[in-house]
């Protein structure tokens, strides 16, 4: 039985300390990317809620921020898996990331300084698995953000395990096995091109047979990790960089030539020229945070984020 709202509500709340400044709302917004995201949801009570796969059974987490220094987390379902689930929440929500250097460097960049101040408390989120990071990066290749989001939503609703919470039907992100079991026709019906469908299958197979795993990437430098990822046909340097940033939390990586970043920069600057190369140089090994700040600037312009 999937966990229900009663199980999550009655579960004991565990407190996680966070490294201040911290804002759960901004961090979750950067993780979700779109308010239509059906995996990462905001419940009627304001909690961030999500169903997670890869445990002994279906599992749901609910997270709130009762004070600036603390997250309160409830875990429902999959008895005995609470400790692992809490560790995953820490990873996903960047609770221990120290961004002092980024704040100091951003303050020296005139056009970035006011944005960094408004988004103070944003931490770099991470997808819970290398697989989820890879699927998202592949889906967003060379198409609009909205088109990719719609494709992913159809795939998630069809292939992801369901778990109800407080009137919301949560969908766990589809496993690699679920994607491998889907037919080419199903993947095309979701909107994946033949090329992307093949890349998804090759990535799933690499993770299944051990040709690729997170430990291999963690132990490698950025160039070597990118080289390993790009051995999979259909994963290029941009896709690999997104995987390292959003999947492994490597803030010294910035996806070059990202159309979404370019549009976000234009929105933020109101058409004024921005020297992105100079900003990246100035931010150094914290440059990945610029990706998240420009994303939130775009969400702010649409009224989806309130600094």
HELIX and SHEET records of a PDB file:
HELIX    1   1 UNK A    5  UNK A   10  1                                   6    
HELIX    2   2 UNK A   24  UNK A   32  1                                   9    
HELIX    3   3 UNK A   82  UNK A   92  1                                  11    
HELIX    4   4 UNK A  100  UNK A  106  1                                   7    
HELIX    5   5 UNK A  110  UNK A  118  1                                   9    
HELIX    6   6 UNK A  130  UNK A  139  1                                  10    
HELIX    7   7 UNK A  145  UNK A  159  1                                  15    
HELIX    8   8 UNK A  176  UNK A  181  1                                   6    
HELIX    9   9 UNK A  184  UNK A  190  1                                   7    
HELIX   10  10 UNK A  194  UNK A  209  1                                  16    
HELIX   11  11 UNK A  214  UNK A  218  1                                   5    
HELIX   12  12 UNK A  222  UNK A  229  1                                   8    
HELIX   13  13 UNK A  237  UNK A  242  1                                   6    
HELIX   14  14 UNK A  243  UNK A  247  3                                   5    
HELIX   15  15 UNK A  248  UNK A  248  1                                   1    
HELIX   16  16 UNK A  259  UNK A  269  1                                  11    
HELIX   17  17 UNK A  276  UNK A  283  1                                   8    
HELIX   18  18 UNK A  284  UNK A  286  5                                   3    
HELIX   19  19 UNK A  288  UNK A  301  1                                  14    
SHEET    1   A 5 UNK A  14  UNK A  17  0                                        
SHEET    2   A 5 UNK A  70  UNK A  76 -1                                        
SHEET    3   A 5 UNK A  59  UNK A  67 -1                                        
SHEET    4   A 5 UNK A  48  UNK A  52 -1                                        
SHEET    5   A 5 UNK A  41  UNK A  42 -1                                        
SHEET    1   B 2 UNK A 162  UNK A 165  0                                        
SHEET    2   B 2 UNK A 168  UNK A 171 -1                                        
END                                                                             
